Amino acid sequence: MRGWLKKLLGDRGERAAARFLRRQGLKILARQCSSRLGEIDVIARDGDCVVFVEVKTRRSSAAGDPVEAVTFGKQKQLTRVALSWLKSRGLLEHRARFDIVAVLWPEGARKPEIRHYRNAFEPIGVEGMFS
């Protein structure tokens, strides 16, 4: 049951993050984009830049800030998935960046606290592929 509830919270956080990003002027291109390499929570466009967004949702920061959960290994995986996504659409020449949206949504709260970290990390393992 715990895994199911965690998935519901994550989905709720991703929807809230997508709404937040839209209000910030980003155009949402895809959500929960999966491939054999992994998943990217939100793919958006900010002007001429493709933005790959990892959303981390937590009930509290007792176990650490949600952004801390985006480890080096996760960054490496996101980089591979993003590169594959760009390549499959012929967009390798486009600017791209990786953002993190941290969502704190305490039990019983109507609205979450949302923090957006633009350009949160550099792509891992593909030097020169993104600008």
Secondary structure, 3 states (H helix, E strand, C coil): CHHHHHHHHHHHHHHHHHHHHHHCCCEEEEEEEEECCEEEEEEEEECCEEEEEEEEEECCCCCCCHHHHCCHHHHHHHHHHHHHHHHHCCCCCCEEEEEEEEEECCCCCCCCEEEEEEEEECCCCCCCCCC
